[in-house]
Amino acid sequence: MAGHRQHSRLGGFLALFGDAIAAASAVSCGRQPDADNLRGLGIDARQFRRIRHF
């Protein structure tokens, strides 16, 4: 059972890291990140759209 929890934590970390990379890449290219990636980071996509870009 302990091994299963470790794999689960590692999978969760990798998913979070992947969402962060995907969102950062989209913003870097001047695009809106996918709502799924933002949701994975705990960010509301509608609120993200309201951020002013300078």
N, C-alpha and C positions, 0 to 999 in steps of 0.2 A: 504494500500500500504506500509506503513512503516513497518508493521510486515513481509511482504514478503521480503523486503530488509534485515531485520535482520536475517531471516532464510537463506537467500542466503549468507550473510557474514559468518554466523556460519558454513554453509555447506562448504564454500570455505576454512575456517580455518581448519576444520576437515579433509578435503581432503589433504591440505598442510601438516598437522601434520602426517597424515597416510603415505604420501609419504616419509616424513623424517624418520619415524620409520622403514618403509620397507627398505629404502636405507641403513640406519645405520645397520640394522640387517644383510643385505646381506654382507656388507663390513666386519662386525664383524666376519662373518662365512667364510670369504675369497672368496666370490662370487661377481660377477658383478651384481649390482642392475639392475632391469628391466628398460628398456628405458622409459617406461611410468612413473615410479616413478621419474626418473631423470628429465624428461621433466616437470613434475609437480613442481619440485623444481627450474626450470629454468636452468638446467644443460644439456649441449649437451653430449649425451651418447658416441659419438665418441671421444670427447675431454677427457671425464672421463677415457676411456680405456687407454689413453696416460699417465696417472698419474703413476709415478714410485712408486713402493711399496718397502719399506725397511724392 
